[in-house]
């Protein structure tokens, strides 16, 4: 993708008549194909007994395309909401849009400085994930952050390597997290979807966020607490 300044995000829902919704989908596909835009399509069932569902189309476009997009919608009577990139990319705005954690996980905010200290000793795949982010996924994750809807967080795992979770917690309580031995824990990011969600940590870090939302399971949550990573 060419380096383009993306400044406008347009959102169209199926509160529009279906034919207008589909007209905007056609526009979004053309903008992505020809003008370096990116579109996202999300739908969810509201009431399966009545076949009710909600659908949302999001188009992230270069600012040079604003007039064309808005004229297209005006001529066809398509209702939309418009969001500025600088508003969507504010840290607090991102935090408010982080998608809920799936069953068995919890959404927490990690202290970046404290995690980075641990990674100097216990990094398992962070360096690899950051390399993937820089080589392949920087544009994709930035587009995901510019959606005016749910944003996935990275999934963080902290895994005991030589004992069970209870034994590791007792060790930390007795000797302190600073006295953990090499190889005693494994810290990694996990890719959970077809999107590069494992790289969202680095996209948020690039924005200067010092408290970054992640998903953790119960064991990782307990270790995050003992290791002083939570805000």
C-alpha positions as CSV (number, residue, x, y, z in Angstrom):
1,X,0.0,0.0,0.0
2,X,1.3,3.4,-0.9
3,X,1.9,5.9,2.0
4,X,-1.3,7.8,2.0
5,X,-2.6,10.2,4.7
6,X,-5.9,8.5,5.9
7,X,-8.0,11.1,7.6
8,X,-11.7,10.2,7.2
9,X,-13.7,7.2,8.3
10,X,-17.3,6.7,7.0
11,X,-19.8,4.4,8.6
12,X,-23.0,3.2,7.0
13,X,-25.4,0.9,8.7
14,X,-28.4,-1.2,7.5
15,X,-30.7,1.5,9.0
16,X,-30.4,2.5,5.3
17,X,-32.6,0.6,2.9
18,X,-30.9,-2.5,1.7
19,X,-30.3,-1.2,-1.8
20,X,-28.6,1.9,-0.5
21,X,-26.5,-0.2,1.8
22,X,-25.4,-2.3,-1.1
23,X,-24.7,0.9,-3.2
24,X,-22.3,2.0,-0.5
25,X,-20.7,-1.4,-0.4
26,X,-20.1,-1.1,-4.2
27,X,-18.5,2.3,-3.6
28,X,-16.3,1.0,-0.8
29,X,-15.0,-1.8,-2.9
30,X,-14.2,0.6,-5.7
31,X,-12.4,3.0,-3.4
32,X,-10.4,0.1,-2.0
33,X,-9.5,-1.2,-5.4
34,X,-8.6,2.1,-7.0
35,X,-7.8,4.8,-4.4
36,X,-6.0,3.1,-1.5
37,X,-8.9,3.0,0.9
38,X,-9.8,0.1,3.2
39,X,-13.3,-1.1,4.0
40,X,-14.6,-3.4,6.8
41,X,-18.0,-5.2,6.9
42,X,-19.4,-6.4,10.2
43,X,-22.8,-8.0,10.9
44,X,-24.4,-9.7,13.9
45,X,-27.7,-11.3,14.6
46,X,-30.1,-9.4,16.9
47,X,-33.1,-11.8,17.0
48,X,-32.7,-15.1,15.2
49,X,-36.4,-15.8,15.7
50,X,-37.3,-12.8,13.5
51,X,-34.2,-12.9,11.3
52,X,-33.2,-9.5,12.5
53,X,-29.6,-8.5,12.2
54,X,-27.4,-5.4,12.3
55,X,-24.8,-4.6,9.7
56,X,-22.2,-2.0,9.4
57,X,-19.9,-0.9,6.6
58,X,-16.8,1.1,7.5
59,X,-14.7,2.9,4.8
60,X,-11.4,4.4,5.8
61,X,-10.4,6.7,2.9
62,X,-7.7,9.3,2.0
63,X,-8.9,12.8,2.7
64,X,-8.6,13.6,-1.1
65,X,-11.6,11.3,-1.6
66,X,-13.9,13.0,0.9
67,X,-15.8,15.1,-1.7
68,X,-16.3,12.2,-4.1
69,X,-17.6,9.9,-1.3
70,X,-19.9,12.5,0.2
71,X,-21.3,13.5,-3.2
72,X,-21.9,9.9,-4.0
73,X,-23.9,9.4,-0.8
74,X,-25.8,12.7,-1.2
75,X,-26.9,11.9,-4.8
76,X,-28.2,8.4,-3.7
77,X,-29.7,9.4,-0.3
78,X,-27.3,7.2,1.7
79,X,-27.1,8.1,5.4
80,X,-23.6,7.9,6.9
81,X,-21.6,9.1,9.9
82,X,-18.1,10.6,9.4
83,X,-15.3,10.5,11.9
84,X,-11.9,12.2,11.9
85,X,-8.8,10.1,12.2
86,X,-7.2,12.4,14.8
87,X,-10.3,11.8,17.0
88,X,-10.4,8.0,16.5
89,X,-6.6,7.6,17.2
90,X,-6.7,9.3,20.6
91,X,-5.6,6.7,23.2
92,X,-8.8,7.1,25.3
93,X,-11.0,6.8,22.1
94,X,-9.2,3.5,21.3
95,X,-9.6,2.2,24.9
96,X,-13.4,2.8,24.7
97,X,-13.6,0.8,21.4
98,X,-11.6,-2.3,22.5
99,X,-13.8,-5.3,21.9
100,X,-15.0,-7.3,24.9
101,X,-12.9,-10.4,25.7
102,X,-14.2,-13.7,24.6
103,X,-15.3,-16.3,27.2
104,X,-12.5,-17.4,29.5
105,X,-10.5,-14.2,29.0
106,X,-10.5,-10.8,30.6
107,X,-9.6,-7.4,29.2
108,X,-7.0,-5.6,31.2
109,X,-4.5,-2.7,30.8
110,X,-0.8,-3.5,30.9
111,X,1.8,-1.1,32.1
112,X,4.1,-1.0,29.0
113,X,7.2,0.1,30.9
114,X,6.9,-2.8,33.4
115,X,6.2,-5.3,30.7
116,X,9.2,-4.1,28.7
117,X,11.5,-4.7,31.7
118,X,10.3,-8.3,31.9
119,X,10.7,-8.8,28.2
120,X,14.4,-8.0,28.5
121,X,14.7,-11.3,30.3
122,X,11.7,-13.4,29.4
123,X,10.7,-12.5,25.8
124,X,9.4,-15.6,23.9
125,X,7.9,-14.2,20.8
126,X,7.5,-10.4,21.2
127,X,10.6,-9.7,19.1
128,X,9.2,-11.9,16.3
129,X,5.7,-10.3,16.5
130,X,7.2,-6.8,16.4
131,X,9.2,-7.8,13.3
132,X,6.1,-9.1,11.7
133,X,4.3,-5.8,12.6
134,X,7.0,-3.7,11.0
135,X,7.4,-5.8,7.9
136,X,3.8,-6.8,7.1
137,X,1.1,-5.5,9.4
138,X,1.8,-1.8,10.2
139,X,-0.8,-0.5,7.7
140,X,-3.4,-3.2,8.5
141,X,-3.3,-2.5,12.2
142,X,-3.4,1.3,11.7
143,X,-6.5,0.8,9.5
144,X,-8.1,-1.4,12.2
145,X,-7.5,1.4,14.8
146,X,-9.2,3.9,12.5
147,X,-12.4,1.9,12.4
148,X,-15.2,3.8,14.3
149,X,-16.2,0.5,15.9
150,X,-14.8,-2.4,18.0
151,X,-11.0,-2.8,17.9
152,X,-9.4,-6.1,18.9
153,X,-6.6,-6.2,21.4
154,X,-3.7,-8.6,21.5
155,X,-3.9,-11.7,23.6
156,X,-1.1,-11.9,26.2
157,X,0.1,-15.2,27.7
158,X,2.3,-15.5,30.7
159,X,3.1,-19.2,31.2
160,X,4.9,-21.0,34.1
161,X,7.6,-23.2,32.7
162,X,8.9,-25.2,35.6
163,X,6.0,-25.4,38.0
164,X,2.3,-25.0,38.2
165,X,0.6,-21.6,38.6
166,X,0.3,-21.9,42.4
167,X,4.0,-22.8,42.8
168,X,5.1,-19.9,40.7
169,X,2.9,-17.4,42.6
170,X,4.4,-18.7,45.9
171,X,7.9,-18.3,44.5
172,X,7.1,-14.6,43.5
173,X,5.5,-13.9,46.9
174,X,8.6,-15.4,48.7
175,X,11.5,-14.0,46.6
176,X,10.0,-11.2,44.5
177,X,9.4,-10.9,40.7
178,X,12.8,-9.4,40.3
179,X,14.4,-12.7,41.4
180,X,12.8,-14.9,38.8
181,X,15.3,-17.2,37.1
182,X,15.9,-17.4,33.4
183,X,13.3,-19.6,31.7
184,X,11.0,-19.6,34.7
185,X,8.2,-17.9,32.7
186,X,7.3,-17.6,29.1
187,X,5.7,-14.3,27.8
188,X,4.1,-14.3,24.4
189,X,1.4,-12.8,22.2
190,X,-1.1,-15.1,20.5
191,X,-2.9,-14.6,17.2
192,X,-6.6,-15.4,17.7
193,X,-8.3,-14.2,14.5
194,X,-7.8,-13.8,10.8
195,X,-6.7,-10.2,11.4
196,X,-3.2,-9.4,12.8
197,X,-4.6,-9.0,16.3
198,X,-1.3,-10.2,17.8
199,X,0.3,-7.0,16.4
200,X,-2.2,-4.5,17.9
201,X,0.0,-4.1,21.0
202,X,2.7,-2.6,18.8
203,X,0.3,-0.4,16.9
204,X,-0.9,1.1,20.2
205,X,2.6,1.3,21.5
206,X,3.6,3.3,18.4
207,X,1.0,5.9,19.3
208,X,2.8,6.4,22.6
209,X,0.2,4.6,24.8
210,X,1.8,3.6,28.2
211,X,-1.2,1.5,29.2
212,X,-2.2,-0.9,26.5
213,X,-5.4,-3.1,26.6
214,X,-4.8,-6.9,26.2
215,X,-6.8,-10.0,26.7
216,X,-5.6,-12.5,29.3
217,X,-6.8,-15.8,30.7
218,X,-7.2,-16.4,34.4
219,X,-3.7,-17.8,35.0
220,X,-2.1,-15.0,33.0
221,X,-4.2,-12.5,34.9
222,X,-3.0,-13.8,38.3
223,X,0.6,-13.6,37.1
224,X,0.1,-10.1,35.7
225,X,-1.1,-9.0,39.2
226,X,1.9,-10.6,40.9
227,X,4.4,-9.2,38.4
228,X,3.1,-5.7,38.8
229,X,1.9,-5.3,35.2
230,X,-1.6,-4.1,35.8
231,X,-2.8,-0.5,35.9
